[in-house]
């Protein structure tokens, strides 16, 4: 009689090995092989002839109008591309305690007005879910159904008899299939459970949300195939010491991956922030050096964020370099440009750069603001409070134009900024929509430093 087989599978790439290895031969990652059981095929499991299939011309495929389920949370719907597409599989991930379950339950409570919604929790009891719903004001929602269960086999009959419009599973790492003997959260269980839910979503045309844990490296726990199976991957980001939360899509088959949703954590749940620029600049200090406002683009939304820099003399042989919210390699490049093209010296200086509010700036349009903040802190010269900046800085010290200049300018003017330092190319583009002469165009870093600091 054939026995079950023990294999070791990589959680990153799915590589299988009959024995444990410290380094995966497939993706070269360390300590990623985990033990799993593979059931031996029975005699009756012999493969039969597959049924014949016929391809269909793409021209003959009927066009179905796209219908999306809108929750009413504008920030949530924006990240999903306008709402939830029926039959899609969505993965929501984030750090522990960041607010994943709270945000998901809020969205489900609003979508329950459009049809029955089932929330399956493998981590909390029904009483705990009830307490959270009371805090969020959702305890009287008629079509919001809850279930505390970890077995997908027990869930199958329920969904077959009464299929909901939306199904949420919190979390995928706690689900299990009775066919597999491995423990919940193992590579095999997570992979097969996600595949089972994917088939359910496509066959029953149900929108399915999966909550996923993340590792200490910030990636979704479990096999990498989990992110390939789903239609969209959403990350809820933010510093737990701040009330600011960002919902970002890193994969979306039905929308853009450049949109973000902005929320504020309160006692009654996550509240939408319709004007994040005003929220981020509410506590900005006045009349201090090293503080510059940059107009960054998050998808199609302009956001004004404060960039802070501190340059001070160092008492160590090797000065400290600490950067938060910006790319450290990019800031090192800008320090070298300031030394070479503007005459600054940071050899014996500690340099600290921070983006207020816990926001992470990824676009190169923040280069000019970082440069001005560093120069202002080095000379201890504050810039005007109503000044904002954007622009990309090159290695030769030139300031290059960036996209969405009109939207950046409109956002800055609406919040009362009277001077905007931008690349000369953007200033020429905005000449028609800048009758008051708000834009101050510069061609290089040295020109910007001379015109602002003398």
C-alpha positions, -999 to +999 in steps of 0.1 A: +000+000+000+014+034-010+020+058+019+017+095+020+047+114+009+065+141+029+079+170+009+095+203+017+081+233-003+094+268-006+069+294+005+083+320-019+084+302-053+068+268-046+100+247-052+097+212-038+124+190-024+123+156-007+145+169+021+150+201+040+175+226+026+187+258+041+186+277+008+160+272-019+175+262-052+147+278-071+147+314-058+179+313-037+160+325-006+171+313+029+150+293+054+119+292+032+113+255+029+085+241+050+073+206+055+040+194+040+022+162+034+012+150+000-015+123-001-007+092-021-030+088-051-055+059-048-060+032-075-093+047-084-077+081-091-063+070-124-066+097-149-093+094-175-095+110-209-101+147-205-133+159-221-129+176-255-130+214-255-134+238-283-118+273-285-141+304-292-132+333-314-125+364-293-149+383-316-178+359-308-174+363-270-204+382-257-198+415-241-212+418-205-216+453-190-193+458-161-212+460-128-195+470-096-207+468-061-201+502-045-197+503-007-202+540-003-167+544+011-152+566-016-117+559-006-123+521-006-141+521-039-114+543-055-086+518-047-107+489-061-112+508-094-147+520-088-161+492-067-160+454-062-164+434-094-186+403-088-166+371-091-133+387-082-109+376-054-094+404-034-065+400-009-062+426+019-029+425+038-012+447+064+007+447+096-009+433+128-032+458+144-032+482+115-070+480+111-076+454+083-105+436+100-121+469+111-119+484+076-132+453+060-162+450+084-170+487+077-170+481+039-191+449+043-217+467+065-222+492+037-223+466+009-250+446+028-275+472+015-270+457-020-273+420-010-265+394+015-229+395+028-212+367+048-182+374+071-163+343+081-138+347+109-113+321+119-096+343+145-125+358+165-157+344+181-191+357+173-192+377+205-160+395+196-173+403+161-205+417+178-184+440+200-166+454+170-198+458+151-213+478+179-183+501+181-187+507+143-224+511+145-232+480+123-251+458+148-285+465+132-274+457+096-300+432+083-281+414+055-247+411+073-242+375+083-213+363+104-198+328+110-169+317+132-154+287+113-121+275+101-132+246+079-139+254+042-156+220+039-182+231+064-186+264+046-192+247+012-227+235+019-237+268+034-225+287+003-241+262-021-275+266-005-275+303+002-248+320-019-240+355-007-233+385-029-200+391-010-179+366+010-151+377+034-126+353+050-105+366+079-079+352+076-068+329+049-040+316+072-066+301+096-086+282+069-081+245+063-094+218+039-101+184+056-086+166+026-051+179+036-035+166+068-011+196+072-019+223+098-037+255+090-013+282+078+010+257+061+020+261+025-003+234+012-033+246+032-030+283+022-024+274-015-053+249-017-077+271+004-071+301-019-076+280-050-108+266-035-121+301-028-111+312-063-131+285-080-161+294-057-158+331-067-158+323-104-184+296-104-210+314-082-200+350-093-193+360-057-170+388-047-145+372-022-122+391+002-093+374+019-074+389+048-037+379+048-010+382+074+024+397+066+058+387+076+084+408+094+098+417+059+064+432+050+053+406+024+022+384+025+028+353+046+024+320+028+033+308-007+039+334-033+013+318-055-013+333-033-007+368-048-008+353-083-042+337-077-061+367-066-074+395-088-063+424-066-038+428-037-045+457-013-021+468+014-032+488+044-001+509+055+007+533+082+026+539+114+007+526+145+020+557+164+000+578+140-037+578+132-030+581+094-037+550+072-031+545+035-049+518+015-028+510-016-033+485-045-001+468-056-021+446-081-055+451-096-069+434-127-099+457-128-084+491-121-053+512-116-026+504-091-017+541-087-047+550-065-046+553-027-073+556-001-067+578+029-082+570+063-079+582+099-081+558+128-107+568+154-126+551+182-155+545+159-134+529+132-116+542+102-129+575+089-123+587+054-101+617+049-115+637+019-087+663+020-055+646+031-033+676+023-050+698+050-049+668+074-011+663+069-002+700+072-024+707+102+005+706+127+033+720+106+056+743+126+060+779+114+092+799+109+116+769+112+144+760+089+145+726+071+108+724+064+094+724+028+061+713+015+061+691-016+031+684-038+033+647-045+010+626-067-006+594-054-022+580-085-045+608-098-047+626-064-023+654-055-012+654-018+007+681-001+032+667+024+058+683+047+095+672+042+117+679+072+155+679+072+180+684+100+217+690+094+239+693+125+276+689+133+287+654+141+309+643+170+316+609+154+342+598+129+314+586+106+284+610+105+249+595+108+225+593+079+189+586+088+161+589+062+124+581+069+097+582+043+121+587+014+145+564-006+179+565+012+198+560-021+179+589-036+188+612-007+224+602-009+224+612-045+209+646-037+235+652-010+263+646-035+246+670-060+244+697-033+281+693-025+292+693-061+270+719-076+259+742-048+291+743-026+277+726+005+298+702+027+282+674+046+314+655+054+313+662+092+275+667+094+247+644+106+219+644+081+183+634+090+153+635+066+117+628+076+084+629+058+057+640+083+026+619+089+042+586+081+038+590+044+063+573+020+073+594-010+083+572-040+082+596-069+112+616-080+092+649-080+101+652-043+138+657-051+136+695-052+118+698-019+143+675-002+172+696-016+156+729-004+150+714+030+186+702+033+200+736+022+177+755+045+187+734+075+224+736+067+222+774+065+196+776+093+175+798+070+137+792+070+117+795+038+083+813+036+054+793+051+033+797+019+060+780-004+057+746-020+080+728-044+083+699-067+108+688-094+132+660-103+169+666-098+195+651-121+232+642-115+244+673-132+223+695-109+195+702-134+159+704-123+136+684-147+099+687-153+074+662-139+039+652-149+005+664-136+018+699-131-016+715-134-032+693-107-002+700-084-006+737-089-044+737-083-040+717-051-013+741-038-033+772-047-065+758-031-046+755+003-033+790+002+003+786-011+013+817-030+047+806-042+055+773-060+091+765-069+090+741-099+111+733-130+113+759-157+096+734-181+066+731-159+064+769-154+062+774-192+034+747-194+015+764-167+018+800-180-019+799-192-033+787-159-011+808-136-022+844-142-011+855-107+025+843-112+025+818-084+051+795-101+088+803-098+107+783-124+143+772-119+166+753-142+192+740-117+198+733-080+223+762-077+198+786-092+171+775-068+194+779-038+206+814-049+171+827-056+156+814-023+185+818+001+206+845-015 
